[in-house]
Every structure is written in structure tokens, then in C-alpha cells.
Amino acid sequence: MRPTVKDVAKLAGVSPKTVSNVINGVVFVRPETRARVESALAELDYVPNMSARGLRNGRSGMIALALPDLLRPYSAEIVHLVVELAHERGWGVQIEQTAAEPKREFELLSKARAYLVDGLILNPVNLDDSAVMTAGPLPPLVLIGDVDQDVVSQVAIDNVAAARDLTKHLLAQGCRRIAAVGTPEVPRGSSGAGVLGGSAESPGTAASRLRTAGYRQALEEAGVPIDSSLEISLDRWRPEGAATVVGKYLAEHELPDAFFCFTDTLASGALSALWSAGVDVPKQTLVAGFDNILDSQFMIPPLTTIAFDRREFVAAALDLLAERMADKDAPPRRVMIPHRVVVRASTTR
């Protein structure tokens, strides 16, 4: 006969409700109690009846994670942690790629409202055209990343402060002409300086706007004039795009003292372009990135970057999602994860 929740509860010495809490992963259960229940589940080879459970409590046991671009190493690290930490809560994870398209975001929100998934973690690149702001009543939803909003719960880092700290590090190395790779696009004929978010610049992504703001703040605080010719934009944050724009920049401009790339993947493309042009890093120019992806320490030279605790970041997102799943009317919360500058050889003279 198929074992029941009551059988598991009897073996673990807990109530059936506690067993359900462990299986559902929504309510906190003390680690020692969870361990006893999980041991009993394994010993009895208990398999939850997902269909029956969904009928009883309106939950599927599945959440969805939607990221803009699954090709990026940063996305792979986030997916890995979400799957692992969600598994500890007894949740399955459906992975989606939005490609920054509001239509895909809307489809995911519709799935959540139809109870095909219990909740959604979404990483919109720009809130202005995100379905989050136009889709009507929202299901259990948590945002991760850089958009600035107070509609739903969110986990983020302080992008402005992080970019300011990284730029200050480059200034401390004696750099004054610091190129920023990943800034919002500036239309021809516009100086662009000092008008972040204004009509002279394209909206760009939330990350590009915030990191440009921090970069400029550090320059202003150091008394270094903002030079729009040092702000290098590109439409897609991929290494091949960075290699192309940096290569073109090197052919048309004097070599800057440093390149601050707004992601580590952009930095890898910049390093490739510099190597192709015969430029020695860090002897002739410095290079820094942002995100501290696993590969950054193995680049040549090892990359200085902004780091934050990715596991803490994902765990906070899952905690916030559990709150929303348990109480859809709970007020939204924002959790900020600390950052730090990791100094490696790419910015060491």
C-alpha cells in the first residue's frame, strides 16, 4: 500500500501538518525537524500526490524563474542556485527566458494566475515596458535585479554605490581617463554628460542607467570632468559585442587609463579586443568588471570586479516568494545584498 502523510508523521514523530509543511516548503520548519521528516520520507519512499495536493491547497509545487538571457554565465549561476535552494524547500523550478520581451513576461504571469506555477521570480531589464506594471492583479511574484520599484518584493544590490566604489578603486590607482563600457546609448550630436535618464540618452537598461550614475558620481567627487567620449554603449551585453565596440574605440581614440565594464562578460570581450590590439593589461591600461562570475578569476589577467553573495541573494528571493505565496496581501519588501570590490591582477600596476 502507498505510504501516506500520516505514516511519515508517525515514523518521524511529528504531526501530519509538519510533514505537509516540509513537503510544501512554504512554512519554516526547524532544520532538525526537517531532517527527521526527510529521513522518514526517504525510508518510506513517499511520493507526494501532486494532483491531489494541488486540488486541496491550490498549489502545484512548482515555481518559475525567468531571466532575460540564459546564455550569460551570470544567468547560469543564478539558475543553479535557484534550482538547488528551491529543491531544499520541496519546490520544482520551471526555467524561462524572457529575452526582455514584455509579451513573454505577461505569459508567465498568466501561468501563475492560472495556478500552473505557485509563484514567479522575474528579472526584468527595464521596468518601463515590463508586464509587471501593466498586467493587472499580480500573482505571488518577486523581482531580482536592478529595476527601481515598490510594487512587489525585490532582492537587489545597490548598483549606484557598487559602480561608484569600483570607479573609486580605479581612481585610487591613478586613473583619470576611465572608459565605461555598457552606458546607455547617446544619440549623435548630444554630449550625453550629466543627463542620465534624460531626453539626450536612450532609456537603456536599469543596470546601465544605475551603474553609469555611480561611475559619474565617483568622477564628480574626485573632481574629474565627465567626458562623454569615454562612455561606450552597446545594445546587447555580450562579450562579442564588447569586443567589437572596444576594438572600434581603440582604433578611433587614445587609449584610456582604464576600462570599467558593467559586467564581467563585457570585460572578457574588452580584454579580447585589447589583446588583439597588442595592449598589455595592466601595464598599459586597467580593466574591471561587475558581478564576479566564476570565470572572472580565471581570465587573463584575473579580473577585478564587484562581488556579492549569490547564495544569499537567491535565498532572500525564495524567502520573499514564500512570504507572498503564504499571504498574497503581505506588503512588498526590498532586501538589499551587500557588495564589495574584489581586487585582482587586472587593476594591479
N, C-alpha and C positions, 0 to 999 in steps of 0.2 A: 504494500500500500504506500502511496506517495506521502512523505512526511509533511506535516502541517506546521504552521507558525507555533501552535501550542506545543507540538513535540519539541521544537527548537527551544522554546521558552523553558520547558521543563528540564531539558538537558543543561541549559546554560544557567538555570537558577534565577531567571528573571521573568518579568511579565510579558505576555504577548505584545503589549504596546511597545515595550522596549525593543523587542525583536523587529517590529514594524519600523520603529524609528531608525534602527541600524540599516535596515534594507532600503528605506526611502532616502536616508541621508539628509533629511531636511532639519530635523531636530538634533541638537547637540547631545551626544552620549559620551560619558566619560571613557577615556581610552581603555582602561582595564575592563570595563563592562563590554565595550565594543569588541575587545579581543575575545572574551568568553563567548559572545554571541557568534562571532565569525568562526570560531573553532567548532561550535555546535552546528552551524550551517554546513561547514565542510564535512564534519563527521557524518551527518545525516544525508549529505549530498542533496541539500534542499535547493530547489529551483523555484523562484517566485513565479506565480501565475500572473504574468504581466497584463493579460487581457482582463482578468478578474479584478486585479488591483486597480487598473485604470477605471473600470466601471464603478468601483467602490469610492475611490478618492479623487477621481478626475485627473489622475497623473499617469504619464506614460513611462516614467523612469528615464526619460531621455531629455537632454538639453542640447541646444545648438550653439555652435561657435562660428561666427562669421568674421573673416578677415579680408582686407582688400586684395592682397596678393600673396598667394601661398608659395610662390617661387622664392620669396625673400627668406634668407636664413633666420631673421628675427621672427618671422611668422612660424617657421618650423619649430623654434624653441618654445614659443607660446603654445602651439598646438600640443607639443609633447607634454608640457606641464599641465595643461588643462585636462587632457585625457588621463594622466596619471592621478592627479588630485581628485578629479571627478570620480574616478574608479574607486578611490578610497571611500567615497560617500555613497557608493552603490549606484551611480549615475552612468548611463551611456552618453556618448557625445556624437552628435552629427556635425560634421565639418562642412562649411560652405565658404565659397569665395564670392565676395560682392563685386570685385573689380571697381569699387567706388561708384556703383550704379544704384541710384535710389530704387529702381524697379526691383532689383534683387533683394534689397533690404525690406521692401514692402511685402514681398512674397514670404520672407522669413517671419515677419511679424504676423502675417496672416496664418501661417502654420502654428505659431504659438497661440494665437487666439482660438484656433480650432482644436487645441489640446493635442496636436500631433507631437509637440515637444512641450516640456513643462516650463521652460524659460530660455532666454536667449542672451548670449554675450556678444556684443557687437562693437566693432572698431570702425566707426565712420571717419573718413579722412577730412570731411568738411561738413559742418552741421547745416550750412545754408541750404544745401539741396538734399539733405538726408531725409529718408522717410520717417525718421524718429519724430520730426517736427510736424509732419503732415498726415500721419497715418491714423489719427484719431485715438480712441482709447487704447492704451498700451498694455500688453501682457507683461508678465514678470520679465524685466529687462535690465541689464547692466551694461554700461558703456566702459570700454577700456581705451586709453589713448588720450589724444590731445585736444579734442573739441572742448569748448568752454560753454557749459550749460548747467542748469539746475532743475531740469525736468525729471530726470531719472538718476538713480545711483550711478556712481562712476568711480573708477580707480585710475589714477594718473600720477605723473611726476610733474614737478614744476619745470616746464620746458624753458621758460624765460630765465629762471635762476641758473639752470644747468648750462644753457648756452652762454650766459654771462660768465659763469665760473670757468668754462673751458676757454673762452676768449681771454679772460684774465690770466690764465695759465700761459697762453701764447704771448701775451704782452710781457709777462714776467721773464720770458726767455729773450727779451729784447726785440720782439717782432713789433712792427708798426704797420706795415702793409700786409694785412691779413685778408686773404680772399675767403669768402663764404660760398660754399657750393651747395645749392639747394634753395636759394632765396626765391620769393615769388617773382614771377616774370614781370619785367618793366617794359612797357611799350616804347617803341622808338621815339626819340625826341623828348623823353622825360628823364630828368635826373634821378628820380626814384628815391633819393635820400630823404629821410625824415617824414615819409608819407606812408608808413606801414599801415596797410589796410585801407588807404585812401584811394581816390579815383585814379591816381597815377600808376597803380600796380594792379595786376590781376589778383583775384582773391587767393589763388594758390591753395595749399592745404593748411589745416590748422597748425600742423607741426612747422611748416615753412614760415608761417607768419610769426609764431611764438619764438622760434629759435632765431629768426632774424632780429626780433625785438631785443632778445637778450644779448646777441652779438653787438648790436648798435649801442645798447646801454653801456656795455663794458668799454667800448671805444670812447664814448662821450665822457664817461667817468675818468678815463685816463687822459683826456684832452686830445685824443687822436681824431682828426676830422673824418667824417664818414665819406667814403669815396664810392660812388655807385658803380664805378668801373671794376671794383673788386667784388661785386655781388654777382654771382654766376648762377643763373636759373636753368632749370631743365624740367621738362614736362613729366617724366617718369623717373622715380628714384631707383634706378637700377645701375649696376656697375658699368655696363656698356654705354649707357647714356652719360655717366660721369666721365668716362674715358674720352668720349667724343668731345664734350664741351670743354673739358680741361685741356685736351690736346689743341683744340682750336684757340683757346685762350692763350696758351703758351706761344702759339705762332703769331699772335697779334699784340701781345702785351709784354711788358717787362716782368720777369719772374718775381712773384710776391715773396715776402719773408716767410709766409705760412699759408696753408690751406686748412680751413675749418670746414670739414664736410659734415652735413647734417645727419648722415647715417654712416655706419661702418661700411655698408655695401658701396655707398658713394665714395668713401675713402679708398676702397680697394680699386675702383675704377680710376681714381685720381692717381694712385700710386703706379698703376699700369701706364697711364699717359706720361707721367714724369719719367719712368724708367725708359719708355720708348724715346723720349726726347733727350735722354742722357743726363738727366738731372739727378744728382745724388741727394737722397733723403737719409739723414737730416743735415748733411753738411751744407747744402745749398739752399734748402727750404725745409720747413717743418710741415707735417701732416697730422691732423687729428680727426677723429670720428665721433660717433654718438651711438650708444646702445650697448656696447661691449658684447657683441655676438661672440659665440665660441671661437670663431675663426680669427678674431681680431688679434689675439696673442700670437698667432702663427703667421701673420702677414710679414712681409719683408720690407722694411723693418717692422717689428712688433708695434702695434698701433696704440697710441694714446687715445683715450675715449672717455665718454660718460657712462658710468655703470650704475645699475640699481638692482636690487634683489628681485630677480624674475619670479622666484618661487613665492615670495611674499606678495608680489604683485598679483599673481594668479590666485593665490589662496584668498586674498582680500576680495577679488571679484566673485569667487564662488561663495564666500560668506555673504556678500551683499545679495547675490542671486537667491540664496537660501532664504534670506530675510523677505525678499519680495514674493517668493513662492509661498511662504508661510502666511504672509499678510500683504496682500496686494495694495492695501491702503497705507502701508508704512511710509513715513516721509522719506524722500530721497536723501542719500548721504554721499559725501565725497571723501574718499580715502586717498591721501597723498603719500606716495612712497619716496623715501629719501634717496638722494643721488650722491655720487662722488666722482671726482676726476681720478682716473687710473692713468698714471704716467708711465709710458713705455718708451722705447728707443726712438720712435718716430718724431718725438719732440725733444730729444736729449742731444744737445750740441756735442 
